[in-house]
Amino acid sequence: MIKAVKAIIFSCTVIVAALSSTGCSQLTVLRVKELNAVRDSIRADQQAYFNKLLEEQSKLLAEQRNASEMLRLLRADQLARFNEMDRKTSAISNNLSDSQSRLSRLDQKTSEFSRRLDQKLASEEDAANQRKAQQDKLFEIAMSDFNAGRYDLSISGFLDFLRQFPDAAQASDAEYWAAESRFAKKEYEAAEKEYMAFIKKYPDGQRSCSVFYKLGLAYEHQDKKKSMEMVWKNLLQRCPDSQEAQSVKARMGQ
């Protein structure tokens, strides 16, 4: 379109120049003026068009600059986000690696602890088995001496058992048979003390009925009738259906 306007202006200029050079009439001069006016109008329109184009161009350039700036900002923001994500990913990776390393060390320590615990338990089990074997052997020897009438040896054996194994399951039996050994030797005062010690330590023990009965017999042999009656009365209350209670009733004439 710009080329066409330029062509028209050029044609008008040529025509005006030609007419001026040939000396035309006044009518011709008027036509020339009209053409000049047209040319000036066209030039004004052209200038207005150019100005509009420049304005549009300026707007486009401004929009392009704004778009470029927004794109730059978006890229910068994305880059910052990517960098932050990369930093966090690296941190997480480092933490994970550190955690795995700690877990590996913990596994090693746990394995070592389990190994040592197993060794300790095995050692303690062996020691417990050996200790139980010693207990059984010592009690068996003392019991064998009692059954053979070797009461001095049985007393020594049962008391030795109690010194070495005071918390053993057979401790109450050892105390009972030590008292029985005293009674069998007719050491009634010593037997009384042994029976009393047994009652204090095992008031509801499995052998309590028998101990109350034998304690009464020890009192009887020492002519402690009131103590005997008191102990046997207690026996009748605690063990009314026992064999010992029946023996007491027979001895007391009930």
LUMTIZA-737394 format. One record per residue (C-alpha): residue number from 0; residue in one letter; y, x, z. Coordinates in nm, 3 decimals. Each point is the difference from the previous one (the first is absolute). Layout:
// LUMTIZA-737394
<i:NUM	aa:a	Y:Y	X:X	Z:Z>
...
END
This chain:
// LUMTIZA-737394
<i:0	aa:m	Y:0.000	X:0.000	Z:0.000>
<i:1	aa:i	Y:0.237	X:0.286	Z:0.083>
<i:2	aa:k	Y:-0.065	X:0.156	Z:-0.342>
<i:3	aa:a	Y:0.086	X:-0.334	Z:-0.174>
<i:4	aa:v	Y:0.328	X:-0.030	Z:0.189>
<i:5	aa:k	Y:0.091	X:0.357	Z:-0.091>
<i:6	aa:a	Y:-0.079	X:-0.075	Z:-0.366>
<i:7	aa:i	Y:0.232	X:-0.304	Z:-0.003>
<i:8	aa:i	Y:0.281	X:0.195	Z:0.161>
<i:9	aa:f	Y:-0.045	X:0.280	Z:-0.252>
<i:10	aa:s	Y:0.008	X:-0.247	Z:-0.293>
<i:11	aa:c	Y:0.316	X:-0.160	Z:0.128>
<i:12	aa:t	Y:0.164	X:0.337	Z:0.042>
<i:13	aa:v	Y:-0.092	X:0.098	Z:-0.354>
<i:14	aa:i	Y:0.135	X:-0.326	Z:-0.144>
<i:15	aa:v	Y:0.328	X:0.032	Z:0.187>
<i:16	aa:a	Y:0.043	X:0.353	Z:-0.115>
<i:17	aa:a	Y:-0.072	X:-0.098	Z:-0.357>
<i:18	aa:l	Y:0.246	X:-0.285	Z:-0.001>
<i:19	aa:s	Y:0.271	X:0.207	Z:0.155>
<i:20	aa:s	Y:-0.036	X:0.265	Z:-0.266>
<i:21	aa:t	Y:0.031	X:-0.242	Z:-0.297>
<i:22	aa:g	Y:0.310	X:-0.178	Z:0.127>
<i:23	aa:c	Y:-0.121	X:-0.358	Z:0.007>
<i:24	aa:s	Y:0.204	X:-0.310	Z:0.042>
<i:25	aa:q	Y:0.117	X:-0.153	Z:0.320>
<i:26	aa:l	Y:-0.305	X:-0.227	Z:0.002>
<i:27	aa:t	Y:-0.217	X:0.295	Z:-0.015>
<i:28	aa:v	Y:0.185	X:0.153	Z:0.295>
<i:29	aa:l	Y:-0.066	X:-0.317	Z:0.201>
<i:30	aa:r	Y:-0.369	X:0.029	Z:-0.078>
<i:31	aa:v	Y:0.010	X:0.354	Z:0.114>
<i:32	aa:k	Y:0.159	X:-0.104	Z:0.327>
<i:33	aa:e	Y:-0.268	X:-0.263	Z:0.047>
<i:34	aa:l	Y:-0.264	X:0.263	Z:-0.063>
<i:35	aa:n	Y:0.169	X:0.233	Z:0.248>
<i:36	aa:a	Y:0.000	X:-0.281	Z:0.252>
<i:37	aa:v	Y:-0.368	X:-0.060	Z:-0.065>
<i:38	aa:r	Y:-0.064	X:0.370	Z:0.030>
<i:39	aa:d	Y:0.191	X:0.014	Z:0.331>
<i:40	aa:s	Y:-0.190	X:-0.306	Z:0.128>
<i:41	aa:i	Y:-0.327	X:0.157	Z:-0.100>
<i:42	aa:r	Y:0.098	X:0.324	Z:0.170>
<i:43	aa:a	Y:0.095	X:-0.194	Z:0.316>
<i:44	aa:d	Y:-0.333	X:-0.184	Z:-0.006>
<i:45	aa:q	Y:-0.174	X:0.327	Z:-0.062>
<i:46	aa:q	Y:0.178	X:0.158	Z:0.295>
<i:47	aa:a	Y:-0.082	X:-0.299	Z:0.220>
<i:48	aa:y	Y:-0.362	X:0.023	Z:-0.113>
<i:49	aa:f	Y:-0.002	X:0.371	Z:0.069>
<i:50	aa:n	Y:0.152	X:-0.061	Z:0.344>
<i:51	aa:k	Y:-0.266	X:-0.264	Z:0.071>
<i:52	aa:l	Y:-0.269	X:0.238	Z:-0.116>
<i:53	aa:l	Y:0.141	X:0.270	Z:0.224>
<i:54	aa:e	Y:0.011	X:-0.245	Z:0.291>
<i:55	aa:e	Y:-0.360	X:-0.105	Z:-0.062>
<i:56	aa:q	Y:-0.097	X:0.360	Z:-0.038>
<i:57	aa:s	Y:0.170	X:0.083	Z:0.330>
<i:58	aa:k	Y:-0.184	X:-0.286	Z:0.170>
<i:59	aa:l	Y:-0.330	X:0.113	Z:-0.148>
<i:60	aa:l	Y:0.065	X:0.355	Z:0.108>
<i:61	aa:a	Y:0.093	X:-0.118	Z:0.350>
<i:62	aa:e	Y:-0.314	X:-0.213	Z:0.017>
<i:63	aa:q	Y:-0.203	X:0.289	Z:-0.130>
<i:64	aa:r	Y:0.149	X:0.229	Z:0.264>
<i:65	aa:n	Y:-0.071	X:-0.260	Z:0.271>
<i:66	aa:a	Y:-0.355	X:-0.043	Z:-0.126>
<i:67	aa:s	Y:-0.044	X:0.377	Z:-0.013>
<i:68	aa:e	Y:0.134	X:0.033	Z:0.354>
<i:69	aa:m	Y:-0.227	X:-0.278	Z:0.124>
<i:70	aa:l	Y:-0.293	X:0.164	Z:-0.176>
<i:71	aa:r	Y:0.092	X:0.333	Z:0.156>
<i:72	aa:l	Y:0.026	X:-0.158	Z:0.344>
<i:73	aa:l	Y:-0.332	X:-0.180	Z:-0.049>
<i:74	aa:r	Y:-0.165	X:0.324	Z:-0.110>
<i:75	aa:a	Y:0.155	X:0.184	Z:0.293>
<i:76	aa:d	Y:-0.119	X:-0.273	Z:0.239>
<i:77	aa:q	Y:-0.347	X:0.003	Z:-0.151>
<i:78	aa:l	Y:-0.010	X:0.377	Z:0.020>
<i:79	aa:a	Y:0.109	X:-0.012	Z:0.365>
<i:80	aa:r	Y:-0.265	X:-0.263	Z:0.070>
<i:81	aa:f	Y:-0.264	X:0.203	Z:-0.181>
<i:82	aa:n	Y:0.101	X:0.309	Z:0.195>
<i:83	aa:e	Y:-0.016	X:-0.195	Z:0.326>
<i:84	aa:m	Y:-0.339	X:-0.144	Z:-0.092>
<i:85	aa:d	Y:-0.120	X:0.347	Z:-0.093>
<i:86	aa:r	Y:0.128	X:0.135	Z:0.332>
<i:87	aa:k	Y:-0.171	X:-0.279	Z:0.194>
<i:88	aa:t	Y:-0.319	X:0.043	Z:-0.202>
<i:89	aa:s	Y:0.005	X:0.372	Z:0.074>
<i:90	aa:a	Y:0.061	X:-0.072	Z:0.369>
<i:91	aa:i	Y:-0.286	X:-0.251	Z:0.009>
<i:92	aa:s	Y:-0.224	X:0.245	Z:-0.183>
<i:93	aa:n	Y:0.090	X:0.275	Z:0.248>
<i:94	aa:n	Y:-0.057	X:-0.235	Z:0.294>
<i:95	aa:l	Y:-0.333	X:-0.108	Z:-0.147>
<i:96	aa:s	Y:-0.103	X:0.359	Z:-0.051>
<i:97	aa:d	Y:0.105	X:0.083	Z:0.356>
<i:98	aa:s	Y:-0.186	X:-0.304	Z:0.135>
<i:99	aa:q	Y:-0.312	X:0.097	Z:-0.193>
<i:100	aa:s	Y:0.026	X:0.350	Z:0.137>
<i:101	aa:r	Y:0.039	X:-0.131	Z:0.355>
<i:102	aa:l	Y:-0.286	X:-0.243	Z:-0.052>
<i:103	aa:s	Y:-0.218	X:0.283	Z:-0.125>
<i:104	aa:r	Y:0.084	X:0.209	Z:0.306>
<i:105	aa:l	Y:-0.062	X:-0.302	Z:0.224>
<i:106	aa:d	Y:-0.337	X:-0.056	Z:-0.167>
<i:107	aa:q	Y:-0.088	X:0.361	Z:0.063>
<i:108	aa:k	Y:0.102	X:-0.026	Z:0.365>
<i:109	aa:t	Y:-0.189	X:-0.330	Z:0.037>
<i:110	aa:s	Y:-0.310	X:0.153	Z:-0.153>
<i:111	aa:e	Y:0.028	X:0.300	Z:0.229>
<i:112	aa:f	Y:0.056	X:-0.225	Z:0.301>
<i:113	aa:s	Y:-0.299	X:-0.216	Z:-0.095>
<i:114	aa:r	Y:-0.214	X:0.310	Z:-0.043>
<i:115	aa:r	Y:0.102	X:0.137	Z:0.339>
<i:116	aa:l	Y:-0.044	X:-0.344	Z:0.162>
<i:117	aa:d	Y:-0.349	X:-0.029	Z:-0.147>
<i:118	aa:q	Y:-0.082	X:0.345	Z:0.131>
<i:119	aa:k	Y:0.141	X:-0.087	Z:0.341>
<i:120	aa:l	Y:-0.186	X:-0.331	Z:0.013>
<i:121	aa:a	Y:-0.320	X:0.169	Z:-0.106>
<i:122	aa:s	Y:0.055	X:0.269	Z:0.263>
<i:123	aa:e	Y:0.082	X:-0.260	Z:0.265>
<i:124	aa:e	Y:-0.304	X:-0.203	Z:-0.100>
<i:125	aa:d	Y:-0.219	X:0.307	Z:0.031>
<i:126	aa:a	Y:0.156	X:0.078	Z:0.337>
<i:127	aa:a	Y:-0.047	X:-0.362	Z:0.113>
<i:128	aa:n	Y:-0.364	X:0.008	Z:-0.109>
<i:129	aa:q	Y:-0.055	X:0.325	Z:0.183>
<i:130	aa:r	Y:0.175	X:-0.137	Z:0.306>
<i:131	aa:k	Y:-0.211	X:-0.316	Z:-0.011>
<i:132	aa:a	Y:-0.313	X:0.209	Z:-0.032>
<i:133	aa:q	Y:0.104	X:0.205	Z:0.304>
<i:134	aa:q	Y:0.068	X:-0.319	Z:0.197>
<i:135	aa:d	Y:-0.335	X:-0.150	Z:-0.088>
<i:136	aa:k	Y:-0.183	X:0.322	Z:0.081>
<i:137	aa:l	Y:0.170	X:0.051	Z:0.335>
<i:138	aa:f	Y:-0.053	X:-0.363	Z:0.104>
<i:139	aa:e	Y:-0.361	X:0.012	Z:-0.115>
<i:140	aa:i	Y:-0.069	X:0.312	Z:0.211>
<i:141	aa:a	Y:0.160	X:-0.153	Z:0.310>
<i:142	aa:m	Y:-0.192	X:-0.325	Z:-0.050>
<i:143	aa:s	Y:-0.323	X:0.196	Z:-0.045>
<i:144	aa:d	Y:0.065	X:0.181	Z:0.330>
<i:145	aa:f	Y:0.060	X:-0.334	Z:0.175>
<i:146	aa:n	Y:-0.322	X:-0.152	Z:-0.135>
<i:147	aa:a	Y:-0.189	X:0.312	Z:0.112>
<i:148	aa:g	Y:0.143	X:-0.026	Z:0.351>
<i:149	aa:r	Y:0.216	X:0.310	Z:-0.038>
<i:150	aa:y	Y:0.296	X:-0.172	Z:0.158>
<i:151	aa:d	Y:0.205	X:0.309	Z:0.075>
<i:152	aa:l	Y:-0.019	X:0.095	Z:-0.366>
<i:153	aa:s	Y:0.070	X:-0.355	Z:-0.116>
<i:154	aa:i	Y:0.307	X:-0.024	Z:0.228>
<i:155	aa:s	Y:0.127	X:0.331	Z:-0.136>
<i:156	aa:g	Y:-0.074	X:-0.108	Z:-0.357>
<i:157	aa:f	Y:0.174	X:-0.338	Z:0.025>
<i:158	aa:l	Y:0.307	X:0.147	Z:0.175>
<i:159	aa:d	Y:0.017	X:0.277	Z:-0.260>
<i:160	aa:f	Y:-0.016	X:-0.268	Z:-0.271>
<i:161	aa:l	Y:0.294	X:-0.182	Z:0.160>
<i:162	aa:r	Y:0.205	X:0.320	Z:0.021>
<i:163	aa:q	Y:-0.056	X:0.083	Z:-0.366>
<i:164	aa:f	Y:0.009	X:-0.350	Z:-0.145>
<i:165	aa:p	Y:0.199	X:-0.230	Z:0.233>
<i:166	aa:d	Y:0.085	X:-0.241	Z:-0.283>
<i:167	aa:a	Y:-0.346	X:-0.021	Z:-0.155>
<i:168	aa:a	Y:-0.172	X:-0.334	Z:-0.047>
<i:169	aa:q	Y:-0.273	X:0.117	Z:0.240>
<i:170	aa:a	Y:0.246	X:0.094	Z:0.277>
<i:171	aa:s	Y:-0.065	X:-0.318	Z:0.200>
<i:172	aa:d	Y:-0.376	X:0.054	Z:-0.027>
<i:173	aa:a	Y:0.042	X:0.360	Z:0.118>
<i:174	aa:e	Y:0.194	X:-0.115	Z:0.308>
<i:175	aa:y	Y:-0.262	X:-0.267	Z:0.074>
<i:176	aa:w	Y:-0.295	X:0.238	Z:-0.023>
<i:177	aa:a	Y:0.180	X:0.263	Z:0.205>
<i:178	aa:a	Y:0.035	X:-0.264	Z:0.277>
<i:179	aa:e	Y:-0.366	X:-0.097	Z:-0.050>
<i:180	aa:s	Y:-0.097	X:0.365	Z:0.037>
<i:181	aa:r	Y:0.187	X:0.017	Z:0.331>
<i:182	aa:f	Y:-0.171	X:-0.318	Z:0.116>
<i:183	aa:a	Y:-0.341	X:0.130	Z:-0.108>
<i:184	aa:k	Y:0.064	X:0.315	Z:0.208>
<i:185	aa:k	Y:0.086	X:-0.231	Z:0.291>
<i:186	aa:e	Y:0.352	X:0.138	Z:0.008>
<i:187	aa:y	Y:0.128	X:-0.348	Z:0.079>
<i:188	aa:e	Y:0.353	X:0.095	Z:0.098>
<i:189	aa:a	Y:0.047	X:0.198	Z:-0.321>
<i:190	aa:a	Y:-0.166	X:-0.281	Z:-0.195>
<i:191	aa:e	Y:0.241	X:-0.249	Z:0.163>
<i:192	aa:k	Y:0.297	X:0.202	Z:-0.125>
<i:193	aa:e	Y:-0.149	X:0.023	Z:-0.349>
<i:194	aa:y	Y:-0.065	X:-0.375	Z:-0.014>
<i:195	aa:m	Y:0.351	X:-0.079	Z:0.127>
<i:196	aa:a	Y:0.151	X:0.232	Z:-0.261>
<i:197	aa:f	Y:-0.204	X:-0.178	Z:-0.269>
<i:198	aa:i	Y:0.118	X:-0.347	Z:0.115>
<i:199	aa:k	Y:0.364	X:0.108	Z:-0.001>
<i:200	aa:k	Y:-0.028	X:0.146	Z:-0.348>
<i:201	aa:y	Y:-0.229	X:-0.263	Z:-0.153>
<i:202	aa:p	Y:0.043	X:-0.323	Z:0.203>
<i:203	aa:d	Y:-0.137	X:-0.215	Z:-0.281>
<i:204	aa:g	Y:-0.240	X:0.254	Z:-0.143>
<i:205	aa:q	Y:-0.348	X:-0.080	Z:-0.125>
<i:206	aa:r	Y:-0.159	X:0.156	Z:0.311>
<i:207	aa:s	Y:0.243	X:-0.149	Z:0.255>
<i:208	aa:c	Y:-0.256	X:-0.246	Z:0.143>
<i:209	aa:s	Y:-0.252	X:0.277	Z:0.054>
<i:210	aa:v	Y:0.267	X:0.225	Z:0.155>
<i:211	aa:f	Y:0.107	X:-0.269	Z:0.248>
<i:212	aa:y	Y:-0.364	X:-0.043	Z:0.103>
<i:213	aa:k	Y:-0.065	X:0.374	Z:0.040>
<i:214	aa:l	Y:0.329	X:0.044	Z:0.189>
<i:215	aa:g	Y:-0.119	X:-0.264	Z:0.244>
<i:216	aa:l	Y:-0.327	X:0.189	Z:0.040>
<i:217	aa:a	Y:0.194	X:0.322	Z:0.066>
<i:218	aa:y	Y:0.198	X:-0.184	Z:0.272>
<i:219	aa:e	Y:-0.326	X:-0.136	Z:0.142>
<i:220	aa:h	Y:-0.151	X:0.350	Z:0.029>
<i:221	aa:q	Y:0.315	X:0.109	Z:0.185>
<i:222	aa:d	Y:-0.013	X:-0.304	Z:0.233>
<i:223	aa:k	Y:0.328	X:-0.133	Z:-0.143>
<i:224	aa:k	Y:-0.106	X:-0.359	Z:0.019>
<i:225	aa:k	Y:0.343	X:-0.162	Z:-0.038>
<i:226	aa:s	Y:0.077	X:0.209	Z:-0.309>
<i:227	aa:m	Y:-0.344	X:-0.084	Z:-0.136>
<i:228	aa:e	Y:0.050	X:-0.374	Z:0.053>
<i:229	aa:m	Y:0.348	X:0.011	Z:-0.154>
<i:230	aa:v	Y:-0.123	X:0.185	Z:-0.311>
<i:231	aa:w	Y:-0.303	X:-0.224	Z:-0.046>
<i:232	aa:k	Y:0.214	X:-0.313	Z:0.046>
<i:233	aa:n	Y:0.221	X:0.131	Z:-0.276>
<i:234	aa:l	Y:-0.311	X:0.061	Z:-0.210>
<i:235	aa:l	Y:-0.117	X:-0.361	Z:0.048>
<i:236	aa:q	Y:0.341	X:-0.126	Z:-0.116>
<i:237	aa:r	Y:0.023	X:0.230	Z:-0.299>
<i:238	aa:c	Y:-0.363	X:-0.004	Z:-0.114>
<i:239	aa:p	Y:-0.159	X:-0.317	Z:0.139>
<i:240	aa:d	Y:-0.279	X:-0.015	Z:-0.258>
<i:241	aa:s	Y:-0.085	X:0.370	Z:-0.011>
<i:242	aa:q	Y:-0.325	X:0.159	Z:0.117>
<i:243	aa:e	Y:0.204	X:0.197	Z:0.258>
<i:244	aa:a	Y:0.138	X:-0.327	Z:0.141>
<i:245	aa:q	Y:-0.356	X:-0.132	Z:0.040>
<i:246	aa:s	Y:-0.099	X:0.320	Z:0.183>
<i:247	aa:v	Y:0.302	X:-0.033	Z:0.233>
<i:248	aa:k	Y:-0.089	X:-0.361	Z:0.083>
<i:249	aa:a	Y:-0.356	X:0.104	Z:0.078>
<i:250	aa:r	Y:0.114	X:0.285	Z:0.227>
<i:251	aa:m	Y:0.255	X:-0.219	Z:0.179>
<i:252	aa:g	Y:-0.244	X:-0.285	Z:0.041>
<i:253	aa:q	Y:0.196	X:-0.249	Z:-0.207>
END
